[in-house]
């Protein structure tokens, strides 16, 4: 069983909402911040921290409006994207030392009153990512000389908190989205019309995280998917697909296991070692170390220490595990023992 212990603690300059560790240098950490200045004015920065024997902020880049998510391009680790509280997506180019950023794109995907809540790259297709929004819209954006954006016709009745792509046979063109309306929706990127299925019977509150199987996580069970909710529960779902078939229209997934984690299941971050482990950002409950064992969810450890407010951000590599909490602006570095 894995054990996690805190190694370092620091404090961000502004409330941290998203966090990423550089894929090739686990000592460099990027934090997207979200500061409410007035009732509707939100300001954001990207803080760059160096984590060795100490935890030190080495740079801070003004990003305009507040940042809700940060993601590295899986095909180009010199490219970092941020999504914002004013409906736009920015691309940043990293310098060779990873400590400086240059903005190369500012794409206005939605109205400026729309918050983009999350972004996820396609695991196997270059320059393709999905966006979720506070208006309930979920989209697929293809980057390039000419940017193509497709908004799915089936929307959430309330905020869409998260969306991500499937990966294996029959699922590469599927986008799964979760929203404040409790709905999990399976959209087919090849079809313009009605979603493959839509169900609000999985959770008792909004769905805020979705984790499908990938080649590096739970690959032995490619048609299992995890969903997390404000109802404090993590569900393991069976998509009811027989390889290599597509999803069955109108047939939602079956719940294999329902685990109470004691806090909102805001983010699910698979580990770097392809061992089935997942770091969970559990909001006011701190963090959880989880493991997938077939169709079973195992809670290996709960850890929190100085996180006294909502844990919104976390990431881990073979060299580091870092989490951040919002109102208290705490950053903590952990090590597995």
Secondary structure, 3 states (H helix, E strand, C coil): CCCEEEEEEEECCCCEEEEEECCCCCCEEEEEECEECCCCCEECEEEEEEECCCEEEEEEEECCCCEEEEEEECCEEEEEEEEECCCEEEEEEECCCCCCEEEEEEEECCCCCCCEEEEEECCCCCCEEEEEECCCCEEEEECCCCCEEEECCCCCCCCEEEEEECCCCCCCCEEEEEECCCCEEEEECCCCCCCCEEECCCCCCCEEEEEECECCECHHHCCEEEEEECCCEEEEEECCCCCCCCCCCCCCCEEEEEEECCCCCCEEEECCCCCCEEEEECECCCEEEEEEECCEEEEEEEECCCCCCCEEEEEECCCCEEEEECCCCEEEEEEEC
